[in-house]
Amino acid sequence: MRVVILGIGNILMSDEGIGVHAVEALQQRFLLPDNVEVVDGGTTGMELLPDLQGAHDLIVIDAVRVGAAPGSVVRLEGEEVPAFFKTKLSPHQVGLCDVLAALRFSGGAPERVVLIGVQPVSLEMAMELSPDVAAKMDRVLELVTEELAAIGSPARARV
């Protein structure tokens, strides 16, 4: 079963780039099974179709606006994910909603979609995460590796 971990966001807007920073950290800290692909989606939209087509599981990491305290980490699954992207935090999120809809229409949608998100503290122009969001990176990666273990594709920490 093919698993795709998709990090999205704009690394020029501080915490908006959490997804991209997270997939980079994931690849640096963990060895992933052969069936797991990591995609840096940046701020792309429909260009992601080929990368996501036919994935059994899709784990998305992104900044989220869910009304939680800044720096909060959330997990959404299934129909909660496209519903979340209808209230956008930034332009790329509409693109992902469209991509998920196109995948469903074409019959290539993932069986399972999970979103690991972090409520941003700052969306200022900066390439670094705010200290509060950077401090949540370990929790984000923990949730991603728990998802992988739950579907039978465990990650191993690099030594």
C-alpha positions in Angstrom: 0.0 0.0 0.0 1.4 3.3 -1.1 1.6 6.0 1.5 2.3 9.7 0.8 3.3 12.2 3.4 2.7 15.7 2.0 4.1 18.8 3.6 2.6 22.0 2.3 3.0 25.7 3.1 4.9 28.8 2.3 8.3 28.8 4.0 8.6 32.6 3.4 5.7 33.2 5.9 7.1 31.9 9.1 4.7 29.3 10.6 2.8 28.9 7.3 5.8 26.8 6.3 5.4 24.2 9.1 4.5 21.4 6.6 7.6 21.9 4.5 9.9 22.2 7.5 8.2 19.0 9.0 8.8 16.8 5.9 12.4 17.9 5.8 12.9 17.1 9.5 11.1 13.8 9.0 13.5 12.7 6.3 16.5 13.8 8.4 15.4 12.1 11.6 13.8 8.9 10.3 14.3 6.0 7.9 11.0 5.4 6.1 9.8 2.1 4.5 10.0 1.8 0.7 6.2 2.2 0.3 6.3 5.7 2.0 6.9 8.7 -0.2 7.6 12.2 1.1 6.4 15.1 -1.0 7.4 18.8 -0.4 4.3 20.3 -1.9 5.2 23.9 -1.0 2.4 26.1 -2.3 1.5 24.0 -5.4 -2.0 22.9 -6.2 -3.1 20.8 -9.1 0.5 20.0 -9.9 0.3 17.5 -7.0 -2.2 15.2 -8.8 0.5 12.8 -10.1 2.2 12.6 -6.7 -1.0 11.8 -4.9 -2.8 9.7 -7.5 -3.3 6.1 -6.3 -2.0 6.6 -2.8 -3.7 4.4 -0.3 -3.0 6.7 2.6 -2.3 10.4 2.6 -0.8 12.3 5.6 -0.8 16.0 5.1 1.2 18.4 7.4 0.2 22.0 7.3 -0.5 25.2 9.2 -4.2 25.3 10.3 -6.7 27.9 11.5 -9.0 26.0 13.8 -9.6 28.6 16.5 -7.2 26.8 18.9 -4.5 28.5 20.9 -1.5 29.5 18.8 1.0 26.7 18.6 -1.7 24.0 19.1 -1.3 20.7 17.2 -4.4 19.1 15.8 -5.3 15.9 13.9 -8.1 15.7 11.5 -9.2 12.7 9.5 -11.5 11.8 6.6 -14.2 14.3 5.7 -12.9 16.8 8.3 -9.9 17.4 6.0 -11.6 18.8 2.9 -14.0 20.7 5.2 -11.1 22.3 6.9 -9.6 23.5 3.6 -12.8 25.4 2.7 -11.8 28.0 5.3 -8.4 28.9 4.0 -5.4 30.1 5.8 -3.5 30.8 2.6 -4.0 30.4 -1.2 -2.3 27.0 -1.4 -5.1 25.4 0.7 -7.8 26.0 -1.9 -5.5 24.2 -4.3 -5.3 21.1 -2.1 -9.1 21.0 -1.7 -9.3 21.0 -5.5 -6.7 18.3 -5.8 -8.6 16.1 -3.3 -11.8 16.7 -5.2 -10.1 15.9 -8.6 -8.7 12.7 -7.1 -12.1 11.6 -5.9 -13.6 12.4 -9.3 -11.0 10.4 -11.2 -11.2 7.4 -8.9 -7.6 7.8 -7.6 -8.4 9.3 -4.2 -6.6 8.0 -1.1 -8.6 5.5 1.0 -7.6 7.5 4.1 -6.6 11.2 4.5 -5.2 12.5 7.8 -4.1 16.1 8.4 -1.6 17.0 11.1 -1.8 20.7 11.6 -0.4 23.4 13.8 -2.2 26.7 14.6 0.3 29.4 13.6 1.7 32.0 15.9 3.2 34.2 13.2 2.5 34.6 9.5 5.1 37.4 9.2 7.7 37.4 6.4 10.4 35.1 7.8 12.0 31.8 6.8 12.1 30.5 10.3 9.3 29.1 12.4 8.3 31.1 15.4 9.8 29.6 18.6 6.4 28.3 19.8 5.7 26.4 16.6 9.3 25.2 16.3 8.9 23.7 19.8 6.0 21.6 18.4 8.0 19.9 15.7 8.7 16.8 17.8 5.0 16.4 18.5 4.2 16.8 14.8 6.7 14.1 13.9 5.5 11.9 16.7 2.0 12.1 15.3 3.2 11.3 11.8 5.2 8.3 12.9 2.2 7.1 15.0 0.1 7.2 11.8 2.7 5.3 9.9 3.0 2.6 12.6 -0.8 2.3 12.8 -1.0 1.5 9.0 1.8 -1.0 9.2 4.6 1.2 7.8 6.7 2.1 10.8 9.5 4.6 10.6 12.8 4.0 12.3 14.8 6.7 14.0 18.2 7.4 12.4 21.1 6.8 14.7 
